[in-house]
């Protein structure tokens, strides 16, 4: 802890000098003159003591700063040695989020038990993940309930983690879904009740509302768009949320929401939540960077493994316990069995050979590939057990292996690099 070491020859219980305690072996050198006057010696002594005192003060400050940091991290169940997490700004909002977040889609309140959800969340938090994402529609609200119960049980400081939820599909009644002012406010109140929280950090508008359109230049469209932005501003002003973002919106819709917010002095969106993986690239690689540079909107991405397609689990068919075999996921099974799906699985096999060459798993390579993209603040993980989570966390270490040559090789194998990026690279 201290800057210096206690001399090995010191006897047990001996008192040490300040110099020994803080690592100074001798007093600072001070230029000496030839004046033999008493006041000259006094000045020299005072200068020696002043310089020594300043050295001691700086050393003490460093000691205390490190001690406070260690105490803080220990309260977060993180040590300075074992936290390998990387943190990024959420767009240009200034909010710091872990580059890997934990999502609850399919898993919490549905696929896994509450006990396993507890274990996964605890492991995630202990390894530096501070972003937990859910939605009112996940498992018909049970995902939010499970997440809230775990947070209440753990008693982690509210300021040490970020909770996000999405509003759109809240219930069966016409007034319980969509992005009307009524549902945004009432839906978020319902989410907060299930989460047992006073506020969420980010509320996402989960897809644009056909009944509250953000596209178009008509006066009616602009009026409806402003209602969405005003409702989001209201819940933020009421302390129910810190920020708001969009999910599955196109670039034009996001720009329009931002313009309305600036025009009427309302709160603009800070991020977009988008699907991103090997076979879903255009939006995140073409439009998100442009939005980031123009208006500061970042990206939180989901499904980095394309619902398990990129792990190799579907190379020999559809396992009975896989997501594609679950009720309500017939769309995934159809996708895998389609001609396009079969072609993609063939490319996955080649990419998996590359992962093996790098000494990594297919999942680690796929997640690291997502993390390398400009403007991505966090990649959401969806895991069903602690072993998967630990594997995915190691993807951070793969980033250093993704050299320009490796990325170029992957682009060649995929053959789907967005066209604008090709033009930019050739110019």
N, C-alpha and C positions, 0 to 999 in steps of 0.2 A: 504494500500500500504506500509506503514512504518512498521518497525519491532515492534515498541512500540505503546502505545496509549497516547494521550494527556490527562493530568490529568483532571478529571471532574471538579475539583474545580477552574481551571484556568479561569480567567475573559476573556470575549470576547475582542479580540484585543491585549491580553497580549503577551509578548515575552517569548518564551520558551528557556530553555538552550539546548545545544547540547545533553546533557544526556537524557533529557525528550523527545526530538524530535526523537531520534533513539532508545529509549527504555531502556536506562541505568539509573538506579535509584541512583547509587552511583559510585564513582570512583573505579577503580580496586584496590584491596588490594595490598600493597607493603610492604615487610618486612622492619621494621625500626630498626636501631641500636641505641646505646646509645651515639653516638658521638655528641657532641654539637657544632661542628665546623660549620661555615657558609657554607663552600664548601660542607659539607655532606648534609645539608638541600637543597642546590641548586641541588645536584645530585639526591636526592630523588624526588624533584619537577619535574625535567626534565624527570626522569624515569616515573613518574605518567602521565605526559603529553604525553610522547611517546607511552605508552601502550594505553592510551585513544584514541590517534590519530589513532592507528592501528585498534582499535575496530570500530571507526567511519568509517574508510576507507573501511573495510570489509562490514559493514552494507550498506554503500552507493553503493558499487559494487553490492550487492544482489538486492538492490532497482532498480538500473539501468538495471540490467540483466532482471529482471521481467518486467520492463516497456518496454524494447525493444521487449521482447517476446510477450507481450500483443499487442503492436502496430503492430508487424508482423502478428500475428494471426488475428487481426481485419482487416488488409488489405486483408487477405484471406477470410474474412467473416466468421471466426471461432473464438469462444471465448474459453478461457481456461476451462470454466465450461461445455460447451455443446459439445465439441469434444470428442466423445467416440471411434473414429476410431483407429484401430490398424495398424501400419506400419511395413512392412517386407522388407528385402533385396531381390532384384530381383536376385535369384540365389546367386552367389558370386561376382556379378558385383559391388556392393556397392550402386546401385540405390535404393532409398527407395520408395516403392509404397504402396498404401493403400491395406489392405488385401481383400477389396471388390472393384472391378472396375465396370465401366459402359460400357456395350457393346451396339452396335447399330444394330446388326443383326436383320432383320425382322422389327424392330420398326422404326428407323429413316428413313425418306424419303419414308416410305411405310405404315406401320400399323398405326402410330400415326401422328397427325398434327405437323407442325413446332412449333406451340405455346406450345403444350404439351411437345415436345422434349426440348424446352427452359426451361419449368418448371421443368422437370425431371433433366436436367443437372444442373440447378441452385441449386436445393435441394441437389443433390449429392455432388456438390462442397462445399456447405455450411456445409455439414455434414462430411467433411473430405475426400471424395473420390477424389483422384488425378490422377486416371488412366482411360483414355477414349479410347476405342478400336473400330476400324472400319476396313473397307477393300474396295479395289477398286471395288469389285464385288457387295457389298451390295446396293441393289436397283439401280443397274447399275450406281453407282457413286453418287446417290442422298444422300446417308447416309453421305458421306464425305462432300458434299456441305452443308447439314444441320448442321453438326457438326462445320464446318468452319465458317458458318454465325453466329452461336451462340457464338463461341469463340471471333469472331471479335466484336460482339455487347457487350459482357460482358467486354471486355478489361482487363481480368485477367492477371496478370504478367505471361509471358511465362514460367518463371522458376518455377512457382508454380504448374504446372500440367504436366502430361505425356500423350502424344498422340501416339498411335500405329496404324499402318495400315498393311494390308496384300496384297501381290502381287502374282498374278497367273492368275486370270480371268479378263482381262482388256477390251476386245472387241471381235469383231467377226472375225477379220483378224487373220491369222496364226501367224503373228508377234506381235499380241496384247495379247497373253497369253503364259503361261509357265514361265520357269525360265532361259531363255536365257539372256545373258548380255544386249542385246538390250532392252528386255522388262523390266528387273529389273530397268534399268536406266530410260527409257522413262515412264514406268508405275508409278514409284515413282514421277517423275516430274509432271505427271498428277494428282496424289493424292495431292501433295503439292499445286497445283493450285486450286483444289477444296477445300482444307482445308484452303487456304489462309495463309499458314505457310511457314516459311523459311526452316524448318526441322521438321521431326518427331523424336520422341525419340527412337522408335523401329520400324524397318521394318521386317515383318515376311515373310518368304518364305512359302506361303500357300499351303502346301502339296508338296511332292517331285515330281519332274518333270520326267515323263517317258522318255522324250527326253533329259534330263540332269540327268541321273541316279546317285544316291549316293551309291547304293549297288554294291556288286561285287568287285573283286580284279583285274580285267583286267586293262591294261594300258589305254584303251579307257574310261572305267568308271571313273578311277581316273582323267583323263584329263578333262572330262565333269564336274566332281565334283569340281575340282579346279576352273573351270570357274565360277561356282555359288559363291564360296567363294570369288574369286577375284572381282566379280561384287559387292558383298555386301561390301567388303573392300573399293572399289572405292567410293561408295555412302557415306560411312562414312567419308572417307578422304576428300571428296568434301563438307562435312558439311551438306549433305542432310538428314542424320540420325545420331543418337548417338550410337546406338547398332543395332544388328540384331539377329533375332531368327528364329526358325522353327515352323511350325504348321502342326500337323498331320504327323510328321515324326516318323519312328521307331527308336529304340535305336541305331541300327547299323548304320543307316544313319547319325544320329547326331554325333556319335563317329567318323565316317569317315570324316565328315566336320571339326570337331575339330582337328583331326590328320593332315589334309591337311593345316589348318590354322597355326598350330604350325610348320609344316615342312617348309613352305614357308614364314614364318613371316607375316602372314595375320591375319585378325581379326576373332576370333572364335565366334560361336553363344553363347548367354548368357541365353537363355530360350527356352522352348518348350511350345506351346499352344496346349492343349489337352482337349478332352471331358472327363468329370468326373462327375459321379453321382452314385446312388445306384447300377445301373445295368451296369456300365462301369467302372471297377476297375483295371484290371490287369496292364495296362500301367503306370498309375499314382502311384499305390501302390508297384509295383515290380521294374519297370525300372527307373522311374524318381529319386527316392532316390539314386539309384546306380550312375546315371549320375551326380547327385548333388555332391555326395561325391568324385567322380573320377575327374570330369572336371568342377564342379561349375555351371552346368546348372540347373536353377530353372524351375518352372512350373507356367504358367498362365492358369487356367482351365475355360472351358465354359460349358454351359447347366447344371448347378447344379440341376435344376428341371426337367431335361429330357423333355424339351419343354412343361412343364406344367403337365406332367404325375404324378409327385410326389406331386402335390398340392391337389389332390382329385377331380379336376374339371371333370375328365373323368370317375368317378366311375359309373355314371348312363347313359353313352353314350357320344356322341360328341356334345357339345353345338354349336349352329350356329355361335357364335362370337369367338370361340376358334381358336387356331393356326392350329389345325388339320383340321378345316373346311375351311381354307384359300386356295386360289389358289396357286398351286405350292407346296403344302404340302400333297399331296396324299400319299407320303411315310410314313408320320406320322400316317395318318388314317389307312393305311394297317398294320402298326406296332401295333397299339392299338387293332386292330380287330383280330390279329393273335392269335394262341394258346399261344405263349410265352408272348404276350402282356397281354392277359387276366390273365395269371398266375402272371405276375408282378403287375398288378393292384390289385390282391388279396393280395399280400404282402404289397402293399402301404397302403391298408386299415388297416392292422395290425400295421404298422409303424405310421399311423395317430393316432391310439389309444394311442400309446406310447407318441406322441407329446402332445396329450390332457392331459395325465397324468402328463407331465412335465409343463403344463400350457403354452405351446407354439403352434404355428401354424405348419402345416406340412411343409410349405416352410421354416420357420425358422430352423426347425430341420434338414432338408435336406441340407441347405446351411452351417450350423454349422458343420455338419458331414463332408463336403468337407474341411472346413477350418482346421480341426484337423489333416490332413495328412501332413507328413513330406515332405519338399521340395516345398510345394505350396506357391508361393509368393502372388498370388492374385486370387480371384474367380470372374469371370465376371458375372454381373447381367444383365438380359434382362427384362426390365419392360415396361409396356405400360401406366402407370399413376403414379402419385406421391404417392398414397396410397400403391401400391405394393412396391414402393421403400422404404417407411418408414417401412413397415413390414419386408422387407428383411434386412434392416440395423440393425434391432434388433437381427438378428441371431448371432451377435458378442457376445451378452450377454448370449447366450445359450451354448457357449463353456465351461463355468465353470460347466455346468450341465452334460457334456458328460464324466462321470466317466468311468473307465475301466469296471465296471459292466454294465453300459448302453450301451457302445459300444459292449460288448460281447453279450448282449441281441439283439442288432440290427443285429449283424453278424449271430446270430442263426436264426432270422426271415428271413434274406435275403438268407442265405445258399449259398453264392457265394464268400466267402473270398478267395483271391488268394492262390493257393496251397503252394507256397514257403513260404508265411507268416505263414501258418499252421505248416509247418515243422520247421520254425525258432522258433515258439512259443512252440513247443513240445520238442525241443532240449534243 
